[in-house]
């Protein structure tokens, strides 16, 4: 899918050429010198090693080792070098086990060198690390000066480091890869996600295994499935573009409307010229002019902007739209950065061929099939005081004409006070006592509507119909106690029950209106993911922004900046 970014032109961020090296390893010469050195300087031929701890059989190719990516060179080193390296590079001690695992697997062979010197893959790594800010990662490079010196960054003074295997360069590259993978492939705050109420399955990888995979492929990846990769790469491009917009410094705050409070096609108002300029600056308008007349070109731009910011695509200029236009470019950059971090946490295998994603800030449900959105609908989510939980489950049941078992918290806060005011409160609300609890009977007035969809979980959250249909037309749809109300419940039921051909549209409609609760067990469970993304790429390739309704972005951004 082509990523369509909301800017007038694509700002191509050219990646600088950081270094190239003509690396030729004089293999025969080095071998001869090594033999002479070993013969002349050691009195115990069976235990000789070079001064840099390379065993005397280091030049024997070990082509049988699984995962030995540079078996053509077959150059080994003494395992004690790892401990020595970590002693002088304590920031990498967090990767001690991974370093040992990786080199044990490769029988302590140099992997960043071949017969010609440093490999092309090392060039890729250095390029990625020195442009780390393009990944939205706000972090310095550990031992940056030493790292760049070892790889002769933009220098031609020490090319021998490229030609002959150097243990410090070798281990520095591996450790820097692990650090890069932690920040870009896994997410710096992955292990802290639950502390900010993120309970979706998170990525857990072995950095050693990841390095083997990337070396086998010959490229650095973010270790994600196709859906997450598409999202991540789209946001990465958007980040580069919005940083260019920030440099242009053309952003101006637009005044709110008073009378009239809504502008339509052919209206004239003093703010129209400013809105045209802002939409052109952000890329939603192909052209602009200095007039205050609301023309057809502006109507198209307004419609596009509103649709990608969670507002009705009605081509009307409203104060809600102006509020979104006035969000500073710096704030949008921060929004992109925190959502890139969230994407890093998602496991590569999180999504099956068929699954449901609810994005809380977008107030939307997306039904995925074959790695793309096949269907979607509006939803209502929990109020800020009754936040919908970020987690996942397996949809197992569809319940037609459901009872609503009222939660104890609602009984205490709403039902009991209502009963004290009116003894007929339960009857008026079609409710009854049931074994010490209150439940609402099936029917059109039931708070769950005519059908609910269960994916059993400890949060007692599920998808369901609702009698309050008008709420689905609101731009901001955070009205529930935490469960998720679906605007098109019958369509969803038809979709999840396609597994069973006996459940026709007519049969589903009858069951929804029967007034008798009926459980249907799905033949195949359907994964459900409740996520929180305030910035994302839609199915048409457009960059979208949404309000941070639960105020989660700022906390995550603070944690990223502190880290």
Phi and psi in degrees as a GROMACS rama.xvg file:
@    title "Ramachandran Plot"
@    xaxis  label "Phi"
@    yaxis  label "Psi"
@TYPE xy
-76.3588  131.432  UNK-2
-83.7366  120.618  UNK-3
-102.554  111.387  UNK-4
-93.8569  146.699  UNK-5
-83.5435  50.5011  UNK-6
-132.827  154.149  UNK-7
-61.0351  -41.7218  UNK-8
-135.391  156.702  UNK-9
-84.0014  119.129  UNK-10
-87.6746  106.833  UNK-11
-83.5454  114.677  UNK-12
-84.6847  106.126  UNK-13
-75.7147  127.108  UNK-14
-80.5872  123.391  UNK-15
-65.8465  154.336  UNK-16
-84.8063  114.911  UNK-17
-87.001  -41.773  UNK-18
-167.217  149.62  UNK-19
-130.737  147.332  UNK-20
-136.815  139.683  UNK-21
-95.0834  88.9709  UNK-22
-98.4131  111.188  UNK-23
-124.721  118.062  UNK-24
-95.7122  112.954  UNK-25
-76.7707  85.393  UNK-26
-65.3318  -50.0762  UNK-27
-66.2231  -39.8913  UNK-28
-61.8596  -46.6564  UNK-29
-63.9241  -39.2097  UNK-30
-61.9265  -43.1176  UNK-31
-64.5838  -44.8261  UNK-32
-61.2123  -40.0857  UNK-33
-62.3549  -44.2227  UNK-34
-62.327  -44.7685  UNK-35
-61.2837  -43.2968  UNK-36
-62.0833  -43.9531  UNK-37
-66.537  -37.3351  UNK-38
-71.3275  -39.2988  UNK-39
-83.2544  -29.0808  UNK-40
-109.173  -1.11637  UNK-41
-127.317  137.035  UNK-42
-96.1946  -7.57067  UNK-43
-118.075  86.12  UNK-44
-57.5548  -25.4426  UNK-45
-80.896  -7.41293  UNK-46
-133.38  21.8484  UNK-47
-74.0976  143.212  UNK-48
-138.214  156.583  UNK-49
-72.0659  165.664  UNK-50
-63.2072  -22.4251  UNK-51
-97.4636  21.7112  UNK-52
69.6367  18.661  UNK-53
-81.2235  122.147  UNK-54
-60.56  160.145  UNK-55
-67.3842  -19.8175  UNK-56
-93.8976  18.4515  UNK-57
-61.7718  -27.8042  UNK-58
-89.752  9.65804  UNK-59
-88.8639  121.585  UNK-60
-66.3309  133.706  UNK-61
-112.881  79.73  UNK-62
-81.2389  -4.04855  UNK-63
-94.1619  -3.73984  UNK-64
-79.5221  124.557  UNK-65
-65.7858  131.994  UNK-66
81.8917  3.82124  UNK-67
-83.9895  94.7243  UNK-68
-76.6768  -16.3106  UNK-69
-121.478  45.5603  UNK-70
-61.4862  -19.0299  UNK-71
-62.9209  -30.4686  UNK-72
-88.4152  -38.5763  UNK-73
58.4616  34.984  UNK-74
-95.4411  124.382  UNK-75
-109.919  164.804  UNK-76
-137.617  165.815  UNK-77
-76.2432  132.343  UNK-78
-60.5317  -24.536  UNK-79
-64.6518  -18.1666  UNK-80
-63.0621  -26.8461  UNK-81
-65.6492  -46.706  UNK-82
-63.6282  -39.8141  UNK-83
-63.0033  -42.2078  UNK-84
-63.1479  -46.0785  UNK-85
-67.1377  -29.8287  UNK-86
-63.1774  -35.4612  UNK-87
-97.1364  -1.45952  UNK-88
-135.324  68.4398  UNK-89
-63.238  -24.1631  UNK-90
-65.6702  -17.3961  UNK-91
-97.3068  3.94184  UNK-92
-63.1154  -23.9749  UNK-93
-62.2878  -19.0771  UNK-94
-104.922  16.7047  UNK-95
-56.7095  -49.2286  UNK-96
-64.911  -38.9221  UNK-97
-67.0041  -39.2914  UNK-98
-61.6248  -46.7832  UNK-99
-62.0722  -44.0013  UNK-100
-61.9165  -46.1073  UNK-101
-62.0135  -46.1459  UNK-102
-79.5704  -25.5306  UNK-103
-63.2089  -44.2679  UNK-104
-58.6262  -37.3476  UNK-105
-98.8571  18.701  UNK-106
51.5448  36.5205  UNK-107
58.046  39.8054  UNK-108
-90.2302  145.794  UNK-109
-64.3186  130.433  UNK-110
-110.685  -14.6127  UNK-111
-94.8459  1.58058  UNK-112
-123.075  149.172  UNK-113
-132.2  -164.053  UNK-114
-64.2944  -20.428  UNK-115
-95.849  -5.71926  UNK-116
118.983  -145.784  UNK-117
-62.8749  140.094  UNK-118
-78.7363  164.599  UNK-119
-64.4115  -30.6845  UNK-120
-62.8362  -32.2219  UNK-121
-64.8514  -36.1208  UNK-122
-60.2274  -42.3477  UNK-123
-60.137  -44.938  UNK-124
-63.2798  -46.4785  UNK-125
-61.1004  -41.005  UNK-126
-61.3156  -43.9532  UNK-127
-65.8788  -42.8126  UNK-128
-67.8127  -40.5616  UNK-129
-76.231  -6.52836  UNK-130
-121.009  35.1394  UNK-131
-60.4633  -29.3173  UNK-132
-63.8964  -22.228  UNK-133
-68.864  -15.2452  UNK-134
-91.7568  5.09859  UNK-135
71.8514  23.8286  UNK-136
-101.898  120.3  UNK-137
-97.8677  82.1436  UNK-138
-154.99  140.641  UNK-139
-78.2432  162.652  UNK-140
-89.8016  124.148  UNK-141
-59.577  134.002  UNK-142
53.4217  44.8138  UNK-143
-56.3927  -49.4977  UNK-144
-62.2312  -44.1789  UNK-145
-65.2524  -41.9598  UNK-146
-58.8722  -48.8361  UNK-147
-67.7199  -32.834  UNK-148
-67.973  -42.074  UNK-149
-64.0243  -35.3815  UNK-150
-95.2144  9.9038  UNK-151
53.4453  48.9226  UNK-152
-61.306  119.321  UNK-153
52.5651  37.5908  UNK-154
-142.528  154.418  UNK-155
-127.084  17.9232  UNK-156
-81.712  -28.1952  UNK-157
-127.592  53.2866  UNK-158
-66.4038  -18.073  UNK-159
-63.3329  -24.2673  UNK-160
-63.9612  -26.4472  UNK-161
-85.1086  -27.8556  UNK-162
-85.211  -42.7687  UNK-163
-105.08  136.658  UNK-164
-56.1836  129.279  UNK-165
-121.628  123.314  UNK-166
-64.7719  -36.3779  UNK-167
-67.835  -40.3828  UNK-168
-64.9495  -43.8959  UNK-169
-57.0698  -53.3197  UNK-170
-71.8719  -31.7911  UNK-171
-63.9265  -42.3837  UNK-172
-63.4704  -42.4608  UNK-173
-65.719  -45.1959  UNK-174
-64.9309  -39.8166  UNK-175
-66.4538  -34.9751  UNK-176
-62.267  -46.4098  UNK-177
-59.5719  -42.5881  UNK-178
-65.1073  -41.6534  UNK-179
-62.6861  -44.5675  UNK-180
-62.788  -38.3579  UNK-181
-62.0837  -41.7933  UNK-182
-80.0548  -39.0324  UNK-183
-100.869  -41.3084  UNK-184
-86.4902  -32.3136  UNK-185
-108.459  -36.9068  UNK-186
104.351  123.599  UNK-187
-57.8047  -33.4316  UNK-188
-104.15  18.4733  UNK-189
-52.4401  -46.9961  UNK-190
-76.4632  -3.21504  UNK-191
-110.708  5.38648  UNK-192
-59.0824  -41.1625  UNK-193
-66.425  -25.2524  UNK-194
-68.0618  -17.6914  UNK-195
-114.56  30.6191  UNK-196
63.585  39.1854  UNK-197
-110.217  110.039  UNK-198
-116.528  17.8716  UNK-199
-71.0507  153.663  UNK-200
-56.4466  130.689  UNK-201
-108.445  156.164  UNK-202
-68.3818  129.068  UNK-203
-129.977  112.382  UNK-204
-130.874  159.684  UNK-205
-93.4456  122.258  UNK-206
-63.052  -33.5062  UNK-207
-63.8127  -46.1238  UNK-208
-64.5736  -38.6034  UNK-209
-64.4248  -39.6918  UNK-210
-64.2626  -41.4306  UNK-211
-59.5266  -43.9639  UNK-212
-63.0544  -46.493  UNK-213
-65.9264  -39.063  UNK-214
-66.3054  -36.7067  UNK-215
-64.3739  -39.0943  UNK-216
-80.8718  -21.5596  UNK-217
77.0977  20.5792  UNK-218
-152.142  153.962  UNK-219
-89.3281  131.629  UNK-220
-126.484  169.061  UNK-221
-93.6867  5.76134  UNK-222
56.5963  54.5663  UNK-223
-135.244  161.202  UNK-224
-72.8018  174.049  UNK-225
-63.0462  -34.5673  UNK-226
-69.735  -47.3815  UNK-227
-66.8061  -39.4514  UNK-228
-60.2725  -43.2545  UNK-229
-60.6675  -44.7937  UNK-230
-63.418  -47.0703  UNK-231
-62.9542  -46.8944  UNK-232
-66.3968  -34.1478  UNK-233
-64.0354  -44.1592  UNK-234
-68.3992  -34.134  UNK-235
-63.0387  -42.6397  UNK-236
-65.1761  -40.6842  UNK-237
-63.7881  -37.9921  UNK-238
-59.795  -45.3026  UNK-239
-61.7087  -40.8764  UNK-240
-68.993  -43.1745  UNK-241
-69.1603  -28.5949  UNK-242
-67.7704  -35.2524  UNK-243
-67.2093  -40.5007  UNK-244
-60.9875  -39.5248  UNK-245
-62.9394  -36.9197  UNK-246
-66.4487  -33.2768  UNK-247
-67.9933  -26.3855  UNK-248
53.0679  47.6031  UNK-249
-108.575  6.88379  UNK-250
-74.2108  130.365  UNK-251
-131.415  140.661  UNK-252
-75.5032  136.229  UNK-253
-103.247  138.369  UNK-254
-70.6398  146.702  UNK-255
-72.2459  158.584  UNK-256
-83.6256  144.396  UNK-257
-116.228  -75.5158  UNK-258
-130.559  117.911  UNK-259
-76.0981  159.969  UNK-260
-90.245  -5.68335  UNK-261
-136.926  136.422  UNK-262
-115.293  139.389  UNK-263
-126.729  175.332  UNK-264
-50.9848  134.253  UNK-265
78.426  -2.72303  UNK-266
-70.7089  157.92  UNK-267
-122.879  133.098  UNK-268
-157.945  151.734  UNK-269
-65.3981  -21  UNK-270
-86.5917  -11.3498  UNK-271
-60.293  -43.9449  UNK-272
-61.0354  -40.4095  UNK-273
-66.0887  -38.2439  UNK-274
-66.4319  -41.9688  UNK-275
-57.7819  -46.7163  UNK-276
-63.3587  -41.8187  UNK-277
-66.8418  -42.5941  UNK-278
-65.5148  -34.8102  UNK-279
-69.2562  -43.2404  UNK-280
-59.5244  -40.9831  UNK-281
-82.7576  -9.1599  UNK-282
96.1795  7.89411  UNK-283
-87.8819  -14.9581  UNK-284
-117.637  137.839  UNK-285
-80.927  -20.5132  UNK-286
-149.532  166.19  UNK-287
-145.983  165.991  UNK-288
-149.611  172.891  UNK-289
-99.1622  9.43674  UNK-290
-81.4426  162.083  UNK-291
-101.539  21.9218  UNK-292
-96.8907  129.266  UNK-293
-77.5819  95.646  UNK-294
-98.199  179.493  UNK-295
-65.168  -37.5283  UNK-296
-62.3713  -39.449  UNK-297
-67.4529  -38.0018  UNK-298
-58.9302  -41.9417  UNK-299
-64.7806  -42.9487  UNK-300
-65.2796  -40.8674  UNK-301
-61.6373  -44.1338  UNK-302
-60.9356  -46.4469  UNK-303
-62.5736  -43.398  UNK-304
-63.1469  -46.1735  UNK-305
-65.109  -41.5969  UNK-306
-62.3143  -33.2929  UNK-307
-89.9136  5.75485  UNK-308
-126.332  21.0055  UNK-309
76.2458  20.8289  UNK-310
-112.87  161.441  UNK-311
-63.6958  133.487  UNK-312
-81.7508  65.7194  UNK-313
-108.183  5.31517  UNK-314
61.418  22.6915  UNK-315
-103.313  136.388  UNK-316
-85.0248  120.084  UNK-317
-127.278  168.887  UNK-318
-67.3953  -27.7865  UNK-319
-64.3497  -38.9107  UNK-320
-68.9896  -44.0076  UNK-321
-61.9869  -36.2965  UNK-322
-59.5398  -42.0844  UNK-323
-69.2007  -37.9718  UNK-324
-63.4799  -28.4705  UNK-325
-86.4844  -1.26572  UNK-326
-66.7984  122.032  UNK-327
-60.7452  150.851  UNK-328
-58.8861  -38.0875  UNK-329
-59.6098  -39.3183  UNK-330
-66.1233  -38.6284  UNK-331
-65.3074  -38.7322  UNK-332
-60.4529  -44.6152  UNK-333
-63.4126  -37.8155  UNK-334
-61.9728  -43.51  UNK-335
-63.0831  -43.5194  UNK-336
-61.6904  -45.8694  UNK-337
-69.2666  -32.2009  UNK-338
-77.2703  -28.0078  UNK-339
-63.4934  -39.2768  UNK-340
-64.5503  -42.1384  UNK-341
-61.1142  -39.647  UNK-342
-64.0428  -32.9065  UNK-343
-64.0021  -26.9305  UNK-344
-75.1095  -21.0924  UNK-345
-75.971  130.554  UNK-346
-65.2934  147.017  UNK-347
-63.3445  -27.3655  UNK-348
-102.643  19.2557  UNK-349
-68.4343  -27.6085  UNK-350
-109.746  124.551  UNK-351
-85.5966  -173.652  UNK-352
-64.2699  -29.7807  UNK-353
-132.547  122.995  UNK-354
-158.875  167.274  UNK-355
-116.495  132.52  UNK-356
-120.131  126.522  UNK-357
-107.497  119.66  UNK-358
-99.3804  109.798  UNK-359
-57.9478  -52.7559  UNK-360
-64.8536  -23.674  UNK-361
-85.8148  -9.32718  UNK-362
51.6357  46.3251  UNK-363
-142.628  148.295  UNK-364
-112.275  131.873  UNK-365
-119.003  126.295  UNK-366
-101.595  113.697  UNK-367
-96.526  136.779  UNK-368
-139.649  133.785  UNK-369
53.8015  42.4846  UNK-370
69.9636  17.6746  UNK-371
-145.469  160.164  UNK-372
-72.3044  119.282  UNK-373
-98.5942  -22.3358  UNK-374
-164.05  151.775  UNK-375
-153.41  161.832  UNK-376
-157.339  162.147  UNK-377
-72.9622  151.649  UNK-378
-136.783  161.844  UNK-379
-109.098  132.779  UNK-380
-116.58  -177.307  UNK-381
-69.0508  148.612  UNK-382
-64.1297  160.372  UNK-383
-54.2924  -30.1392  UNK-384
-84.9729  -11.7554  UNK-385
-130.267  61.0394  UNK-386
-59.1894  135.903  UNK-387
-69.856  132.882  UNK-388
-77.1902  143.742  UNK-389
-89.8706  108.285  UNK-390
-164.116  -172.913  UNK-391
-139.792  162.039  UNK-392
-159.486  -177.027  UNK-393
-119.325  113.673  UNK-394
-65.8636  125.85  UNK-395
-121.798  -30.4907  UNK-396
-131.145  148.247  UNK-397
-116.017  128.887  UNK-398
-117.353  114.801  UNK-399
-90.4989  148.863  UNK-400
44.4709  58.7353  UNK-401
-77.8998  152.284  UNK-402
-76.6968  153.273  UNK-403
-110.127  109.824  UNK-404
-81.8929  106.714  UNK-405
-67.8128  126.869  UNK-406
-61.9681  147.495  UNK-407
-54.4332  -36.1614  UNK-408
-63.0683  -38.9235  UNK-409
-74.4119  -34.5905  UNK-410
-58.7903  -46.135  UNK-411
-72.2535  -39.2763  UNK-412
-85.827  -28.2161  UNK-413
-123.546  -46.7111  UNK-414
-70.5781  -52.4379  UNK-415
-62.3701  -43.9685  UNK-416
-60.4198  -36.5665  UNK-417
-65.3268  -38.609  UNK-418
-68.1142  -33.1558  UNK-419
-68.318  -34.7412  UNK-420
-75.8174  -32.7509  UNK-421
-145.161  110.249  UNK-422
-58.5319  -21.5395  UNK-423
-96.5977  16.417  UNK-424
-56.8122  -47.1877  UNK-425
-61.8331  -45.9825  UNK-426
-63.647  -40.341  UNK-427
-64.6811  -26.6788  UNK-428
-103.942  16.2701  UNK-429
57.3617  39.7691  UNK-430
-112.881  163.518  UNK-431
-152.756  156.737  UNK-432
-77.417  143.339  UNK-433
-145.335  94.1472  UNK-434
61.1159  43.2656  UNK-435
86.3901  -0.935094  UNK-436
-121.488  166.401  UNK-437
-109.214  136.844  UNK-438
-135.894  152.847  UNK-439
-101.292  132.959  UNK-440
-70.5386  156.116  UNK-441
-60.4873  152.946  UNK-442
145.933  173.211  UNK-443
-64.2256  -21.7915  UNK-444
-90.0961  -4.17594  UNK-445
-61.2287  137.081  UNK-446
-62.155  -21.9058  UNK-447
-91.9924  0.00834893  UNK-448
73.2185  -142.119  UNK-449
-104.683  -3.87076  UNK-450
-161.851  147.05  UNK-451
-134.254  158.463  UNK-452
-125.404  117.484  UNK-453
-104.328  130.87  UNK-454
-127.799  87.9004  UNK-455
-44.8128  130.933  UNK-456
-157.582  160.071  UNK-457
-73.1813  -12.8187  UNK-458
-85.4766  -7.9936  UNK-459
55.1516  42.5309  UNK-460
-111.039  138.761  UNK-461
-151.17  172.91  UNK-462
-95.8354  143.778  UNK-463
-159.001  163.423  UNK-464
-71.1058  175.12  UNK-465
-154.128  141.968  UNK-466
-77.7041  -13.7398  UNK-467
-90.6305  71.8783  UNK-468
-66.7263  -30.3789  UNK-469
-63.7205  -26.1379  UNK-470
-65.7748  -23.684  UNK-471
-70.6316  -13.2065  UNK-472
-90.6846  -6.22575  UNK-473
-75.828  149.805  UNK-474
-70.9545  -42.0858  UNK-475
-103.524  117.703  UNK-476
-121.525  58.9209  UNK-477
-111.859  87.7935  UNK-478
-128.005  -11.8471  UNK-479
-88.6098  177.307  UNK-480
-86.7284  4.66933  UNK-481
137.086  -30.5557  UNK-482
-73.8215  171.438  UNK-483
-115.768  116.164  UNK-484
-89.1124  135.058  UNK-485
-106.895  131.377  UNK-486
-74.6354  -26.0898  UNK-487
-126.579  70.5265  UNK-488
-67.312  -36.371  UNK-489
-66.5992  -42.1004  UNK-490
-61.4661  -38.6177  UNK-491
-66.4278  -41.0407  UNK-492
-61.739  -43.3545  UNK-493
-59.1092  -40.7858  UNK-494
-68.8454  -46.9905  UNK-495
-75.3596  -20.9124  UNK-496
-96.6231  9.2697  UNK-497
-62.4987  -18.535  UNK-498
-60.0199  -26.4907  UNK-499
-120.695  105.985  UNK-500
-63.185  -16.3165  UNK-501
-71.4171  -20.2233  UNK-502
-89.1543  83.5643  UNK-503
-79.2657  169.219  UNK-504
-58.7691  -41.3084  UNK-505
-65.2104  -41.8994  UNK-506
-65.2462  -38.2648  UNK-507
-64.8534  -41.8269  UNK-508
-63.4906  -40.812  UNK-509
-63.6079  -44.8705  UNK-510
-64.1508  -35.8726  UNK-511
-66.4121  -29.1984  UNK-512
-108.765  10.8213  UNK-513
-71.6754  -26.5569  UNK-514
77.4475  6.57473  UNK-515
-124.254  123.157  UNK-516
-62.46  133.969  UNK-517
-139.864  121.54  UNK-518
-90.6794  135.171  UNK-519
-124.324  123.582  UNK-520
-90.1404  127.451  UNK-521
-69.3888  141.574  UNK-522
-65.713  -38.5244  UNK-523
-127.027  128.091  UNK-524
-65.3287  149.049  UNK-525
-118.193  121.539  UNK-526
-62.7713  140.003  UNK-527
-126.427  127.844  UNK-528
-119.98  124.452  UNK-529
-103.834  106.949  UNK-530
-114.03  177.539  UNK-531
-142.002  98.4426  UNK-532
-131.664  113.911  UNK-533
-90.5881  0.62833  UNK-534
-149.738  129.569  UNK-535
-162.691  167.953  UNK-536
-101.962  127.357  UNK-537
-83.9117  179.261  UNK-538
-66.0704  -17.4343  UNK-539
-93.2766  3.29477  UNK-540
85.01  13.3797  UNK-541
-93.06  139.018  UNK-542
-71.8265  131.045  UNK-543
-121.629  146.1  UNK-544
-123.968  146.524  UNK-545
-136.265  155.995  UNK-546
-67.86  146.905  UNK-547
-85.4399  79.9485  UNK-548
-65.0941  -27.7536  UNK-549
-102.63  7.78632  UNK-550
56.2941  47.976  UNK-551
-98.0663  -23.2978  UNK-552
-64.7  -46.2934  UNK-553
-62.8867  -39.6392  UNK-554
-65.3328  -43.7981  UNK-555
-64.7951  -40.9199  UNK-556
-61.5915  -43.3594  UNK-557
-58.9895  -42.7275  UNK-558
-65.0519  -39.0646  UNK-559
-66.2087  -40.7907  UNK-560
-68.9431  -38.3629  UNK-561
-65.4283  -39.0276  UNK-562
